[in-house]
Amino acid sequence: MAEILEKMIVPIIILSSVFIGISILINRNNAKDLLSGYNSMSIEERQKFDIELYIPYFKKFNLFLGISLFIIATFLLYFVNPDWSAIF
């Protein structure tokens, strides 16, 4: 059982780190290259889009997603059932 728990915590940490890393790395300067949808907009559409307002929302969302993924998946892994954690 301990072996399963050790194997399952690795993907949880990796996925959580990816979301938290995205929230740290994205800024106004690299948004045109990294944000899906924004990078495919024309120059006119980008000028109409308020990226200054969107970036803080995007960062908060990904930070919340990474933290909540780690907390919920770890809780399911150790206290409920490792299979539920894998499904989550």
Secondary structure by P-SEA (a helix, b strand, c coil): caaaaaaaaaaaaaaaaaaaaaaaccccccccccccccccccaaaaaacaaaaaaaaaaaaaaaaaaaaaaaaaaaaccccaaaaaac
